Amino acid sequence: MRIFLSYASEDRTRIEPIRLALVGQGHDIFYDREDLKPGEAFDAKIRSAIERCDLFVCFLTPHTVDAGSYTLNELLVAQRKWPSADGRVLPVILAEVPRKDIPAYLRSVTCLTPKKPSGVSRNPVMGAAPAAGMLSTAPADSTVGS
C-alpha cells in the first residue's frame, strides 16, 4: 500500500520508528527525508505523492495544526483528492490537541489514539510502544490526546 505520512517537522523523531515499521511490513512510504532531494521543488513532489497514495496518515500534535504548518497544505491536497475522508485519511493523535484546532475534515472520521497497556513503559514514538493492538480508536471530540 502507498502511504503518505503527514507530520510536522518538529515531530520527526516520533514518526521515524513508525515509518520504519510500516516499511518493514512492505508498505511504500513517502518520506520527505528520503524522497525529496536537495534543491528539488518540494511542493510539486509532495502534491504528486499525496495524489498517488492509497492512504493519507496525519499525525496530530499542536505543531501539526499550527497556522503556519505545511501539514495543513498537505491536508488540503488530500481533501481535494478525497472529498470524503472515510477510509482514505487516518488521523493519529500523538499529543493533546483541542478539538477546535483539528480541521473539520479530520474530525469527520475516527482518530487513532495510542494507548499504554499496563506494564509497558512509555516510548518516545507514540507515548507507548507502537506494536499491533496498541492503538485505540476514538472520535475527535472535546480535547483529544494523552
C-alpha positions as CSV (number, residue, x, y, z in Angstrom):
1,M,0.0,0.0,0.0
2,R,1.2,3.5,-0.8
3,I,1.1,5.6,2.4
4,F,1.7,9.3,2.8
5,L,2.8,10.3,6.3
6,S,1.9,13.9,7.1
7,Y,3.5,15.3,10.2
8,A,5.1,18.5,11.5
9,S,8.9,18.5,11.2
10,E,9.2,19.1,15.0
11,D,7.7,15.6,15.4
12,R,10.1,13.8,13.0
13,T,11.8,11.7,15.8
14,R,8.4,10.3,16.8
15,I,7.5,9.5,13.2
16,E,10.7,7.8,12.1
17,P,10.2,4.5,14.0
18,I,6.6,4.3,12.7
19,R,7.8,4.8,9.2
20,L,10.4,2.0,9.6
21,A,7.7,-0.3,11.0
22,L,5.4,0.4,8.0
23,V,8.3,-0.2,5.5
24,G,9.1,-3.4,7.3
25,Q,5.5,-4.5,6.7
26,G,6.0,-4.0,3.0
27,H,4.3,-0.6,2.6
28,D,5.6,2.0,0.2
29,I,6.0,5.2,2.3
30,F,6.6,8.7,1.0
31,Y,9.1,10.2,3.5
32,D,10.4,13.7,2.9
33,R,13.9,13.0,4.2
34,E,14.4,10.3,1.6
35,D,12.1,11.2,-1.2
36,L,13.0,14.9,-1.5
37,K,16.4,15.7,-3.0
38,P,18.2,19.0,-2.1
39,G,17.2,21.8,-4.5
40,E,14.1,19.9,-5.7
41,A,10.8,21.6,-6.0
42,F,9.3,20.0,-2.9
43,D,5.7,21.4,-3.2
44,A,5.0,19.6,-6.6
45,K,6.7,16.4,-5.4
46,I,4.7,16.3,-2.2
47,R,1.4,17.0,-4.0
48,S,2.2,14.3,-6.5
49,A,2.9,11.8,-3.7
50,I,-0.4,12.6,-2.0
51,E,-2.3,12.2,-5.3
52,R,-0.7,8.8,-5.8
53,C,-1.1,7.4,-2.3
54,D,-3.7,4.9,-1.1
55,L,-3.8,6.2,2.5
56,F,-3.0,9.6,4.0
57,V,-2.0,9.4,7.6
58,C,-2.0,12.7,9.5
59,F,-0.1,12.7,12.9
60,L,-1.8,15.3,15.1
61,T,0.1,17.4,17.6
62,P,-0.1,21.1,18.3
63,H,2.7,21.6,15.7
64,T,0.6,19.9,13.0
65,V,-2.4,22.2,13.4
66,D,-0.3,25.4,13.9
67,A,-1.5,28.1,11.4
68,G,1.9,28.1,9.7
69,S,2.3,24.3,9.4
70,Y,2.9,22.9,6.0
71,T,0.9,19.8,7.1
72,L,-2.2,22.0,6.6
73,N,-1.3,22.4,2.9
74,E,-0.8,18.6,2.6
75,L,-4.2,18.1,4.2
76,L,-5.9,20.4,1.6
77,V,-4.4,18.3,-1.2
78,A,-5.8,15.1,0.4
79,Q,-9.1,16.8,0.8
80,R,-9.2,17.7,-2.9
81,K,-8.4,14.1,-3.8
82,W,-10.9,12.6,-1.4
83,P,-13.8,15.0,-0.5
84,S,-14.8,12.3,2.0
85,A,-12.0,11.3,4.3
86,D,-13.7,8.0,5.1
87,G,-11.4,5.0,4.5
88,R,-8.6,7.1,2.9
89,V,-7.5,9.6,5.6
90,L,-6.4,8.4,9.0
91,P,-5.8,10.9,11.8
92,V,-3.4,9.7,14.6
93,I,-3.3,11.7,17.8
94,L,0.2,11.9,19.1
95,A,-0.3,14.7,21.6
96,E,-3.2,16.6,23.1
97,V,-4.9,18.9,20.6
98,P,-8.1,20.9,21.3
99,R,-11.0,19.7,19.1
100,K,-11.5,23.2,17.8
101,D,-7.9,23.2,16.4
102,I,-8.4,19.9,14.5
103,P,-9.5,20.6,10.9
104,A,-13.2,19.7,10.3
105,Y,-12.1,17.3,7.5
106,L,-10.1,15.2,10.1
107,R,-12.9,15.5,12.7
108,S,-15.2,13.7,10.2
109,V,-13.5,10.4,10.8
110,T,-12.5,8.4,13.8
111,C,-9.0,9.2,15.1
112,L,-6.5,6.6,16.3
113,T,-5.0,7.3,19.7
114,P,-2.0,5.5,21.2
115,K,-2.8,3.6,24.3
116,K,-0.5,2.5,27.0
117,P,-1.0,-1.2,28.1
118,S,-0.3,-2.0,31.7
119,G,3.3,-2.9,32.4
120,V,4.7,-1.2,29.2
121,S,7.0,1.7,29.7
122,R,6.4,4.9,27.7
123,N,8.1,5.0,24.3
124,P,9.0,8.3,22.7
125,V,7.5,7.2,19.4
126,M,3.8,7.5,20.3
127,G,3.7,7.6,24.1
128,A,3.5,3.8,24.2
129,A,5.2,1.0,22.3
130,P,3.9,1.1,18.7
131,A,3.1,-2.6,18.3
132,A,0.0,-4.1,16.9
133,G,-3.0,-3.7,19.1
134,M,-1.5,-0.6,20.8
135,L,-3.7,1.9,19.1
136,S,-7.3,2.6,20.0
137,T,-9.9,4.4,18.0
138,A,-11.7,7.4,19.3
139,P,-13.8,10.1,17.8
140,A,-12.1,13.5,17.6
141,D,-14.2,15.2,20.3
142,S,-13.5,17.6,23.1
143,T,-9.8,17.8,23.8
144,V,-8.1,14.7,22.4
145,G,-4.8,13.3,23.2
146,S,-2.9,11.7,26.0
